[in-house]
């Protein structure tokens, strides 16, 4: 969970720098890619975790 929050924070910071700084639009793109990858990894992690619960 700590990695998820860290990478979300990194994505937000890169996005803010990329959106505000002139000529650093590539940082905005990198921030968006990091955020999407992080959400995808978290979704896979949660779906694998949900399968381990016993059916009652």
HELIX and SHEET records of a PDB file:
HELIX    1   1 UNK A    2  UNK A   20  1                                  19    
HELIX    2   2 UNK A   25  UNK A   51  1                                  27    
END                                                                             
